[in-house]
Amino acid sequence: NKTCVIVDDIIDSGGTIVNAAKALKDKGAKDVYVYITHAVLSGNAVEKIKKSEIKKLITTDTIDNSKKIKTCHKIEVISIAPMMSEAIKRISNSTSVSSLFK
């Protein structure tokens, strides 16, 4: 009866993450949230996620999936543009980029 969080760098076909979410729910997880850096979402990945035990999948906009995910309320995209622009500004001004991530 716990909320579970899965963090990964990339999701391609969605099979592994969907199976992981199912395993957690089978063991009694209340909800399963997934955080992904790069969502490739190849093939029928979006359909797998729609039908899965995943409550919400949050990813960045490093890959434009806006057309693929239109009908999937489980997928939320967060823009990394503000962070990237701040990093570029800091590099241009020779200030710390690492402090951006503290």
C-alpha positions as CSV (number, residue, x, y, z in Angstrom):
1,N,0.0,0.0,0.0
2,K,2.9,2.4,-0.8
3,T,3.4,4.8,-3.7
4,C,6.2,3.6,-5.9
5,V,8.5,5.7,-8.1
6,I,10.5,4.3,-11.0
7,V,13.3,6.5,-12.4
8,D,15.0,5.7,-15.7
9,D,17.0,7.5,-18.4
10,I,15.1,6.2,-21.4
11,I,12.0,4.4,-22.5
12,D,11.7,2.9,-25.9
13,S,9.0,0.3,-26.5
14,G,7.7,0.5,-23.0
15,G,7.7,-3.2,-22.2
16,T,10.2,-3.2,-19.3
17,I,8.6,-0.2,-17.5
18,V,5.0,-1.6,-17.9
19,N,6.1,-5.0,-16.6
20,A,7.9,-3.3,-13.7
21,A,4.8,-1.3,-12.8
22,K,2.7,-4.5,-13.0
23,A,5.1,-6.3,-10.7
24,L,4.9,-3.5,-8.1
25,K,1.1,-3.5,-8.2
26,D,1.0,-7.3,-7.9
27,K,3.1,-6.9,-4.8
28,G,0.6,-4.4,-3.3
29,A,1.8,-1.0,-4.5
30,K,-0.9,1.7,-4.2
31,D,0.3,3.8,-7.2
32,V,3.2,3.7,-9.6
33,Y,4.7,6.9,-11.0
34,V,7.4,6.8,-13.7
35,Y,10.0,9.5,-14.4
36,I,12.0,9.3,-17.6
37,T,14.5,11.6,-19.2
38,H,14.1,10.5,-22.8
39,A,10.9,9.0,-24.1
40,V,11.5,7.4,-27.5
41,L,8.1,5.7,-27.4
42,S,8.5,3.5,-30.4
43,G,5.9,1.2,-31.9
44,N,2.9,0.8,-29.6
45,A,4.6,2.1,-26.5
46,V,1.9,4.7,-25.8
47,E,-0.9,2.1,-26.0
48,K,1.0,-0.1,-23.6
49,I,1.3,2.8,-21.1
50,K,-2.4,3.6,-21.5
51,K,-3.4,0.1,-20.6
52,S,-0.7,-0.3,-17.9
53,E,-0.7,0.0,-14.1
54,I,1.3,3.3,-14.4
55,K,-0.6,6.1,-12.8
56,K,1.5,8.9,-14.4
57,L,4.6,8.9,-16.6
58,I,6.5,12.2,-16.5
59,T,9.2,12.8,-19.1
60,T,11.2,15.7,-20.6
61,D,10.8,17.2,-24.0
62,T,14.2,16.1,-25.3
63,I,12.2,14.1,-27.9
64,D,9.1,15.6,-29.4
65,N,6.3,13.1,-28.8
66,S,3.4,15.6,-28.9
67,K,1.6,13.8,-31.7
68,K,2.1,10.4,-30.2
69,I,0.8,11.2,-26.7
70,K,-2.2,13.4,-27.6
71,T,-4.7,10.8,-26.4
72,C,-2.7,9.5,-23.4
73,H,-3.7,11.3,-20.2
74,K,-1.1,9.3,-18.3
75,I,1.9,10.9,-20.0
76,E,3.0,14.4,-18.9
77,V,5.9,16.3,-20.6
78,I,8.1,18.8,-18.7
79,S,10.2,21.3,-20.7
80,I,13.9,21.4,-20.1
81,A,14.3,24.7,-22.1
82,P,14.6,26.9,-18.9
83,M,17.4,24.7,-17.5
84,M,19.2,24.5,-20.9
85,S,19.0,28.3,-21.4
86,E,20.4,28.9,-17.9
87,A,23.2,26.5,-18.5
88,I,24.1,28.2,-21.8
89,K,24.1,31.6,-20.1
90,R,26.3,30.3,-17.3
91,I,28.8,28.8,-19.8
92,S,28.8,32.1,-21.7
93,N,29.5,34.1,-18.5
94,S,32.1,31.6,-17.2
95,T,30.0,30.9,-14.1
96,S,29.3,27.6,-12.4
97,V,27.0,25.1,-14.3
98,S,27.3,22.5,-11.6
99,S,25.7,24.7,-9.1
100,L,22.6,24.6,-11.3
101,F,22.1,21.0,-10.2
102,K,22.4,21.4,-6.5
